[in-house]
Amino acid sequence: MSYDNYYGLTKRDYEETTSNIATFALEHDVSSQVRIANTTRYGYATRDSIYSAPRFATLPNSTATGLLVNPQTQGRDTVDKILLNQSNLFARFETGSIRHDAIAGFEISTEKSRNQLRLVTDGTSTDLFDPDPDRPWNGTITDRPGEIVHAKANTVAAYLFDTAYLSEQVLITGGLRWEHNKSDFDPAPSQLSATVGPIQRSDSYLTWRAGITYKPVRSLSLYAGAGTSVNPSIENLTQTTPTEAQGALRPEHSRTFEIGVKWDGFRGKLLLTSAIFRTEKTNARTPGLPGEPALVLDGEQRVDGFEFGATGRITERWQVVASYTYLHSEVIESNTVTDIGNRLGNVPKNSGSLWTLYTLPQGVEIGGGVRYVGPRYTNTTKTRRVDGYWVADATLGYDINPKTTLRVNVFNMFDERYADALGGGHFVPGAGRSAVATLAFGM
């Protein structure tokens, strides 16, 4: 099928979005050893859209599907707001012969979302291989009075991280983060039923990370680290589970282990990094067994990986940056037995990038590179697969004077067509060729 195929309706479908962010940051040096910083941010975003998710049409008097596609109507009329404040204290101090670089902080945020439901007349089916986006549509789009979905999430967190220099060769890092999340999800009145109702979820949890670094010589660092993280059951202010009982799921918990090396050689002209790691989700969501809720936290998932990076300055004017990542993902435990041993959805095995930058005389800078993402499945059943892709980018900069720079960046310069965001039965094509010009100046 062609990437030019569009299964929606040009006479109906549209999307209008706005995003406004205001940030206020303040820093103060209390002394040469102590610094405080505070950041306050407010965001306001709207999205008004009607779009069509392509779905195979079922043949009449049959459960089979033919070559027709239905434009499944999706609509959004949302307002999202966020207010966040983060305060940090940075300190350098000594305890005996041990030097410390520490950071302590406090974070508080509130997010609110409102989605006005609407009645939208569906569109007619179209051919899978030769769709007609200009086919007639004489329907209506009508707001449903009082039918509004509300969601809210409040977060309070406190954290402390420290790097202790036991010697010039041995560093120990560690930290704790305590977080409390409270989420509320209120469906529209028409969505309420015996099994679907308002959801309230409140969780407090403590995550940690720790590591050790050994420098046998000044230019070489060997390190090992571990840490934990959580994933709440109400994500991005959307209801990820369909019933009140399921919505009360506890957060998913993950843990990560990593061993790596860094080498900074040739007097800073070449930096090499490499690491192997494992991330495990120890209580992944999985369908419940007979007699259990529809969704339970009895699954286990794992990703083992390797990454390599190189940053080199071949000459004073020529710089090269390269990276490569290999990921082996696997479903370890699941109540869907056929999923066990399969790869996770949306996790490519191979990905990488290569970028080079050259500075010409008279303040001209030219560069370019490629990005690669390998093939991947969109689910854990291995029934939907998308191809890998290469994308090329370029940049051209000019220093007008020591404080002013003009730069033009071209993305996807060969207009490569590829699958970017992946949905249940569809994908969103990646951005086509585009260019951005920026003018930066200092005082």
SVG drawing of the C-alpha trace seen along z (x, -y; Angstrom):
<svg xmlns="http://www.w3.org/2000/svg" viewBox="-26 -43 72 63">
<polyline fill="none" stroke="black" stroke-width="0.4" points="0.0,0.0 1.1,-3.5 2.1,-6.0 0.0,-8.5 -3.2,-6.6 -5.5,-8.6 -8.6,-6.9 -10.1,-9.9 -12.5,-12.5 -11.1,-15.8 -14.6,-17.3 -14.7,-16.6 -11.3,-15.8 -9.1,-18.5 -6.8,-19.2 -6.0,-22.5 -3.5,-22.7 -2.0,-25.4 0.6,-25.2 1.8,-28.0 4.5,-27.6 5.8,-30.3 8.9,-29.6 10.5,-31.6 13.9,-30.5 15.9,-32.0 19.4,-31.0 21.4,-32.4 24.9,-31.6 24.7,-31.6 28.5,-31.0 31.2,-29.4 30.0,-26.0 26.2,-26.5 23.7,-27.4 20.0,-27.5 17.7,-27.4 14.0,-27.6 12.0,-27.0 8.3,-27.7 6.5,-26.7 3.0,-27.0 1.6,-25.3 -1.7,-25.7 -2.5,-23.6 -5.6,-23.0 -6.5,-20.5 -9.5,-20.5 -9.6,-17.6 -11.7,-15.2 -9.8,-12.4 -10.3,-8.9 -8.6,-5.7 -8.6,-3.2 -10.3,0.1 -11.1,3.1 -14.8,3.3 -16.5,6.6 -18.3,8.2 -22.1,8.4 -23.4,11.6 -19.9,12.6 -17.1,12.1 -14.5,11.9 -13.0,8.7 -12.7,7.6 -10.8,4.8 -12.9,2.0 -11.8,-0.3 -14.0,-2.1 -13.0,-5.6 -13.5,-5.1 -14.2,-8.5 -12.0,-9.9 -12.5,-13.4 -10.8,-15.6 -11.8,-19.0 -9.3,-19.2 -7.8,-21.8 -4.7,-20.7 -3.1,-22.8 0.0,-22.2 1.6,-24.2 5.0,-23.0 7.5,-24.3 10.9,-22.8 13.4,-24.0 17.0,-22.7 19.8,-23.1 23.3,-22.3 26.1,-21.9 29.8,-21.0 31.2,-19.9 33.6,-17.5 33.2,-14.9 36.7,-14.1 38.8,-13.2 35.7,-12.6 34.4,-15.3 30.7,-15.5 28.7,-17.0 25.1,-16.8 21.7,-18.0 18.5,-18.1 15.2,-19.2 11.5,-19.5 8.9,-19.4 5.2,-20.0 2.9,-20.0 -0.7,-19.9 -2.1,-18.9 -5.7,-19.2 -7.4,-18.0 -10.9,-18.6 -12.3,-16.8 -15.7,-17.9 -17.4,-14.9 -19.1,-15.4 -21.5,-13.6 -19.9,-13.1 -21.6,-11.5 -19.5,-8.6 -18.1,-8.5 -18.6,-5.8 -16.1,-3.0 -13.4,-3.3 -11.2,-1.0 -8.1,0.3 -5.8,-0.2 -7.4,-3.1 -9.1,-5.2 -11.2,-8.3 -10.6,-11.0 -12.9,-13.4 -16.0,-11.1 -19.2,-12.9 -19.9,-13.6 -23.0,-15.6 -23.0,-14.8 -22.8,-17.0 -20.5,-17.7 -22.3,-18.6 -21.1,-19.2 -22.9,-17.0 -24.0,-19.4 -22.7,-18.3 -20.7,-15.4 -17.2,-16.3 -14.4,-14.0 -12.3,-15.5 -8.9,-14.3 -6.5,-15.7 -3.1,-14.6 -1.2,-16.1 2.4,-15.2 4.6,-16.0 8.2,-14.8 11.4,-15.2 14.8,-13.9 18.4,-13.7 21.4,-12.7 25.1,-12.7 28.4,-11.9 31.1,-11.0 34.8,-11.1 36.4,-8.4 39.6,-9.1 40.7,-10.4 40.1,-6.9 36.8,-5.8 33.5,-7.7 30.2,-6.5 26.9,-7.9 23.5,-7.4 20.1,-8.9 16.5,-8.6 13.3,-10.1 10.0,-10.0 7.0,-10.8 3.2,-11.0 0.8,-10.9 -2.9,-11.5 -5.0,-11.0 -8.7,-11.5 -10.5,-10.5 -14.2,-11.4 -15.9,-9.9 -18.8,-11.8 -22.3,-11.0 -23.1,-8.9 -20.0,-6.7 -21.1,-5.7 -22.3,-2.2 -22.2,0.6 -18.5,1.3 -17.3,-2.2 -17.2,-5.0 -15.0,-7.7 -11.5,-6.5 -9.3,-7.8 -5.8,-6.6 -3.3,-7.7 0.2,-6.2 3.3,-7.0 6.6,-5.3 10.3,-5.5 12.7,-4.9 16.5,-4.8 19.6,-4.7 23.2,-3.8 26.5,-3.4 30.2,-3.2 32.9,-4.5 36.5,-3.4 39.2,-5.4 42.4,-3.3 43.9,-6.1 42.8,-9.7 41.2,-9.1 39.4,-5.8 36.2,-5.3 34.7,-1.9 31.2,-2.1 28.3,0.0 24.9,-1.2 21.3,-0.2 18.0,-1.9 14.3,-1.6 11.3,-3.4 7.5,-3.3 4.7,-3.7 1.3,-4.8 -2.0,-3.3 -3.4,-6.6 -0.9,-7.8 -0.9,-11.1 -4.3,-12.0 -6.0,-9.2 -7.8,-6.2 -5.6,-3.3 -8.0,-0.6 -11.7,-0.4 -13.3,0.3 -13.1,-1.2 -11.7,1.9 -9.0,2.1 -8.3,-1.6 -7.3,-1.0 -4.3,1.0 -1.1,0.2 1.8,-1.3 4.1,1.0 7.6,1.2 10.8,1.5 14.5,2.0 17.6,1.3 21.2,2.6 24.0,1.2 27.8,1.7 29.8,-0.6 33.1,-2.2 34.1,-5.7 37.4,-6.6 38.5,-10.1 41.7,-9.9 44.0,-11.9 43.8,-14.9 40.1,-15.2 39.9,-14.6 38.1,-11.3 35.4,-10.1 34.3,-6.5 31.4,-5.1 29.9,-1.7 27.5,0.1 25.4,3.2 22.2,3.0 19.0,4.9 15.6,3.3 13.0,5.5 9.3,4.7 8.5,6.9 4.7,6.5 3.6,5.8 -0.1,5.5 -1.6,8.7 -5.1,10.0 -6.6,11.7 -7.3,15.4 -10.9,16.7 -12.4,15.2 -9.9,12.3 -10.3,8.7 -9.8,8.2 -6.4,6.7 -3.9,7.7 -0.2,7.0 1.1,10.6 3.3,10.1 7.0,9.7 8.9,8.0 12.6,7.6 14.9,5.6 18.6,6.5 20.7,4.0 24.1,2.8 25.0,-0.7 28.1,-2.4 28.9,-6.0 31.8,-7.9 32.6,-11.6 35.7,-12.5 37.5,-15.6 39.4,-14.4 40.9,-17.9 40.4,-21.2 37.6,-21.9 36.1,-18.4 33.9,-16.7 32.1,-13.3 29.5,-11.8 28.2,-8.3 25.9,-6.0 24.5,-2.5 22.0,-0.7 20.9,3.0 17.8,4.0 16.6,7.6 13.1,7.4 11.1,10.3 7.8,11.1 8.9,13.3 5.6,13.9 2.1,13.3 -1.4,14.7 -1.6,14.7 0.6,17.8 1.2,17.3 2.9,13.9 5.7,15.5 9.0,15.3 7.9,12.7 9.4,9.2 7.8,6.2 5.8,3.9 7.5,0.7 11.0,1.8 13.4,2.1 16.4,4.4 18.8,2.0 19.0,-1.8 21.8,-4.3 22.9,-7.6 26.0,-9.2 26.6,-13.0 29.5,-15.1 30.2,-18.8 32.8,-20.8 33.8,-24.5 34.9,-26.4 36.7,-29.7 34.8,-33.0 32.5,-31.4 30.6,-29.0 29.6,-25.6 28.3,-22.8 27.1,-19.3 24.9,-16.4 24.1,-12.9 21.7,-9.9 19.4,-8.3 18.3,-4.7 15.5,-2.7 15.2,1.0 12.0,3.0 9.7,3.5 6.4,5.1 3.5,3.0 2.3,5.7 3.4,8.7 1.7,11.2 4.0,10.7 1.0,10.0 1.8,6.4 5.3,5.4 6.7,2.1 9.8,1.7 12.9,-0.1 14.0,-3.4 16.9,-5.8 16.5,-9.5 19.1,-12.1 19.4,-15.6 21.7,-18.6 22.7,-21.9 24.3,-25.1 25.4,-27.8 27.0,-31.2 28.5,-33.4 27.4,-36.9 29.5,-38.3 30.9,-36.9 27.5,-37.2 25.1,-36.4 24.6,-33.1 22.2,-32.3 21.5,-28.6 19.3,-26.5 18.5,-22.9 16.9,-20.6 15.2,-17.4 14.5,-14.3 16.2,-16.0 15.4,-13.2 11.7,-13.1 11.9,-9.5 8.5,-7.9 8.4,-5.8 6.1,-4.8 6.7,-7.0 3.9,-6.7 2.3,-3.3 -1.3,-2.7 -3.4,0.5 -4.4,0.8 -2.7,-2.1 0.4,-4.2 1.2,-7.9 3.7,-8.6 6.9,-10.4 7.4,-14.0 8.4,-14.8 11.1,-17.1 11.2,-20.3 13.5,-23.2 13.9,-25.5 15.9,-28.8 17.0,-30.3 18.8,-33.5 20.6,-33.4 22.2,-36.4 23.8,-37.2 24.2,-40.3"/>
</svg>
